[in-house]
Amino acid sequence: MLTLYIANKNYSSWSLRPWILMTQLGLTFEEKLVPFGGQENASRFSSFSPTAKVPCLQDGEILVWDSLAIIEYLAEQVPEIWPADRVARAWARCAAAEMHSGFGAIRNGCTMNCGLRVRLHQWPDSLEAEWRRIDSLWQQGLTRFGGPFLAGEHFSAVDAFFAPLAFRAQSYAPPLSASAQAYVQHLLALPGMQAWYEAALAEPWRDEEHETEAREAGVWLEDLRTN
């Protein structure tokens, strides 16, 4: 059986990507959640991950790390992970790769913390520019391939890569077009996203590094976590 190592659902955007893809496509896997532990992260994660980071996928003797590598590994066995149409598949790979390697201002300025609703202290130009690019990218995919997902009718890897931004949009309320906001709500309503969110709110752990990032970002309007 496949084993997917992840970290806290409240914080770990990288963990969400393969988890939501595997969950939405009905793949059978064992989840192993190892919570963040501040300066102890390396020792916590190095027992299963060569980079001491999450996510990490184990398939028998095969170990696959990095979210994009995991998804490409799974795609060798599950063709539905990428769109069947060649044009849509090419676009989806480009968009997923752009998300994987970019958008540093969003990652830093809108840290993932599923349970919070935050009013940012400021919206620097770099952050606004990256949300505009996200909006444009989403509109392009939805318009070109007909929706309701980015590359067409079915949920695929490109949606998994942008799934953490749905939680970020919920937390920070960036300015989005009507179609982009509808896409966010569509993602948030997925059964897998609902399950992740409920588990995130119920987690007992708090990692001070992630909490500090959220406190520095802006004013907390709500903290919906139950523990």
C-alpha positions as CSV (number, residue, x, y, z in Angstrom):
1,M,0.0,0.0,0.0
2,L,1.1,3.6,-0.7
3,T,2.1,5.6,2.4
4,L,1.9,9.3,2.3
5,Y,3.8,11.3,5.0
6,I,2.4,14.7,5.7
7,A,2.6,17.4,8.3
8,N,-0.1,19.5,10.1
9,K,-3.1,20.0,7.9
10,N,-3.6,23.4,9.3
11,Y,-0.3,24.7,7.9
12,S,1.2,22.3,5.4
13,S,0.3,23.4,1.9
14,W,2.8,21.1,0.3
15,S,1.3,18.1,2.0
16,L,-2.2,19.0,0.8
17,R,-1.3,18.8,-2.9
18,P,-0.7,15.0,-3.2
19,W,-3.2,14.3,-0.4
20,I,-6.1,16.0,-2.0
21,L,-5.3,14.5,-5.4
22,M,-5.1,11.0,-4.1
23,T,-8.2,11.5,-2.0
24,Q,-10.3,13.0,-4.8
25,L,-9.3,10.3,-7.2
26,G,-10.1,7.5,-4.8
27,L,-6.5,6.1,-4.5
28,T,-6.0,3.9,-1.5
29,F,-3.2,5.1,0.8
30,E,-2.1,5.2,4.4
31,E,-1.7,8.7,5.9
32,K,1.1,9.3,8.3
33,L,0.9,12.7,9.9
34,V,4.1,14.0,11.6
35,P,3.5,17.4,13.2
36,F,5.9,20.3,12.9
37,G,8.2,20.7,15.9
38,G,10.1,23.9,15.4
39,Q,13.9,23.3,15.5
40,E,13.2,19.6,15.8
41,N,11.7,19.4,12.3
42,A,14.8,17.9,10.7
43,S,15.0,15.1,13.2
44,R,11.2,14.5,13.0
45,F,11.2,14.2,9.3
46,S,14.6,12.8,8.4
47,S,13.5,9.3,9.5
48,F,11.3,9.0,6.4
49,S,12.3,11.8,4.1
50,P,15.8,12.3,2.5
51,T,15.3,16.1,2.5
52,A,13.7,16.2,6.0
53,K,10.7,17.8,4.5
54,V,7.1,16.8,3.6
55,P,5.3,15.4,1.7
56,C,7.0,12.1,1.1
57,L,5.5,9.0,-0.6
58,Q,6.6,5.4,0.1
59,D,5.6,2.7,-2.3
60,G,7.2,-0.5,-1.1
61,E,11.0,0.0,-1.5
62,I,10.5,3.1,-3.6
63,L,10.6,6.5,-1.9
64,V,9.4,9.6,-3.7
65,W,9.8,13.1,-2.2
66,D,8.7,16.6,-3.4
67,S,5.0,17.1,-4.3
68,L,5.6,17.5,-8.0
69,A,7.7,14.3,-8.2
70,I,5.0,12.4,-6.2
71,I,2.3,13.5,-8.6
72,E,4.3,12.5,-11.7
73,Y,5.2,9.2,-10.1
74,L,1.5,8.5,-9.5
75,A,0.6,9.6,-13.0
76,E,2.6,6.7,-14.4
77,Q,0.1,4.4,-12.9
78,V,-3.1,6.6,-12.9
79,P,-3.5,8.5,-16.2
80,E,-6.5,10.5,-14.8
81,I,-4.1,12.5,-12.7
82,W,-3.5,14.8,-15.8
83,P,-6.1,15.7,-18.4
84,A,-6.6,13.3,-21.2
85,D,-6.7,16.1,-23.8
86,R,-3.1,16.9,-25.0
87,V,-3.7,20.7,-25.1
88,A,-5.3,20.8,-21.7
89,R,-2.6,18.5,-20.3
90,A,0.2,20.8,-21.6
91,W,-1.5,23.9,-20.1
92,A,-2.1,22.1,-16.8
93,R,1.5,21.0,-16.5
94,C,2.7,24.6,-17.1
95,A,0.3,26.1,-14.6
96,A,1.2,23.5,-12.0
97,A,4.9,24.0,-12.5
98,E,4.4,27.8,-12.2
99,M,2.7,27.3,-8.9
100,H,5.3,24.8,-7.7
101,S,8.2,27.2,-8.4
102,G,6.8,30.6,-7.9
103,F,4.5,32.9,-6.0
104,G,6.9,33.6,-3.2
105,A,5.1,36.7,-2.1
106,I,1.9,34.8,-1.5
107,R,3.7,32.0,0.3
108,N,5.4,34.5,2.6
109,G,2.6,37.1,3.0
110,C,-0.4,34.8,3.2
111,T,1.0,31.9,5.1
112,M,-1.4,28.9,5.1
113,N,-3.3,28.7,8.4
114,C,-6.7,27.1,7.6
115,G,-8.4,28.1,10.8
116,L,-7.7,31.8,10.7
117,R,-9.4,34.8,9.1
118,V,-6.9,37.6,8.8
119,R,-6.9,41.2,7.7
120,L,-3.5,41.9,6.4
121,H,-1.5,44.9,7.7
122,Q,-0.6,45.8,4.1
123,W,-0.9,44.6,0.5
124,P,2.5,45.2,-1.0
125,D,2.7,45.5,-4.8
126,S,4.4,42.2,-5.2
127,L,1.6,40.4,-3.3
128,E,-1.2,42.1,-5.3
129,A,0.7,41.3,-8.5
130,E,0.9,37.6,-7.7
131,W,-2.8,37.4,-6.8
132,R,-3.6,39.1,-10.1
133,R,-1.5,36.5,-11.9
134,I,-3.4,33.7,-10.1
135,D,-6.7,35.3,-11.0
136,S,-5.6,35.6,-14.6
137,L,-4.3,32.0,-14.7
138,W,-7.5,30.6,-13.2
139,Q,-9.7,32.6,-15.6
140,Q,-7.7,31.4,-18.5
141,G,-8.0,27.7,-17.6
142,L,-11.7,28.0,-16.7
143,T,-12.6,29.8,-20.0
144,R,-10.4,27.8,-22.3
145,F,-11.3,24.3,-21.1
146,G,-14.9,25.0,-19.9
147,G,-14.6,24.3,-16.2
148,P,-15.7,23.7,-13.5
149,F,-12.0,22.7,-12.9
150,L,-9.0,24.4,-14.3
151,A,-8.4,22.0,-17.1
152,G,-11.9,20.9,-17.8
153,E,-14.7,18.8,-16.3
154,H,-12.6,16.7,-14.0
155,F,-10.4,17.4,-11.0
156,S,-6.7,16.9,-11.9
157,A,-3.2,17.6,-10.7
158,V,-3.4,21.2,-11.6
159,D,-6.3,21.7,-9.3
160,A,-4.4,19.9,-6.5
161,F,-1.5,22.3,-6.9
162,F,-3.8,25.3,-6.4
163,A,-5.9,23.8,-3.7
164,P,-3.8,25.5,-0.9
165,L,-4.6,28.9,-2.5
166,A,-8.3,28.2,-1.9
167,F,-7.6,28.0,1.8
168,R,-5.4,31.1,1.6
169,A,-8.1,33.0,-0.2
170,Q,-10.6,32.0,2.5
171,S,-8.2,33.2,5.2
172,Y,-7.0,36.5,3.7
173,A,-9.8,37.5,1.2
174,P,-7.6,38.8,-1.6
175,P,-9.4,40.7,-4.4
176,L,-10.5,38.1,-7.0
177,S,-12.8,38.2,-10.0
178,A,-16.2,36.6,-9.8
179,S,-15.1,33.5,-11.8
180,A,-11.9,33.1,-9.6
181,Q,-13.9,33.4,-6.4
182,A,-16.4,30.8,-7.7
183,Y,-13.6,28.5,-8.4
184,V,-12.3,28.9,-4.9
185,Q,-15.7,28.1,-3.5
186,H,-15.9,25.0,-5.8
187,L,-12.7,23.7,-4.5
188,L,-13.6,24.4,-0.8
189,A,-16.8,22.4,-1.3
190,L,-15.1,19.3,-2.5
191,P,-15.5,16.3,0.0
192,G,-11.7,15.9,0.3
193,M,-11.2,19.6,1.0
194,Q,-13.9,19.6,3.6
195,A,-12.3,16.6,5.3
196,W,-8.9,18.2,5.3
197,Y,-10.4,21.5,6.7
198,E,-12.3,19.8,9.5
199,A,-9.2,17.8,10.5
200,A,-7.1,21.0,10.4
201,L,-9.5,22.8,12.8
202,A,-9.4,19.9,15.2
203,E,-5.6,19.5,15.4
204,P,-4.2,19.9,18.9
205,W,-0.8,21.1,17.8
206,R,0.5,24.7,17.5
207,D,3.8,25.4,15.8
208,E,5.2,28.7,17.0
209,E,7.0,29.5,13.7
210,H,3.8,29.2,11.7
211,E,1.8,31.0,14.4
212,T,4.3,33.9,14.4
213,E,4.1,34.2,10.6
214,A,0.3,34.6,10.8
215,R,0.5,37.1,13.7
216,E,3.0,39.2,11.8
217,A,0.8,39.1,8.6
218,G,-2.1,41.0,10.0
219,V,-5.0,41.3,12.5
220,W,-6.7,38.0,13.4
221,L,-10.4,38.5,12.8
222,E,-11.3,34.9,13.7
223,D,-9.6,31.8,15.0
224,L,-11.9,28.9,14.2
225,R,-9.7,26.1,15.5
226,T,-11.3,24.0,18.1
227,N,-8.3,23.0,20.2
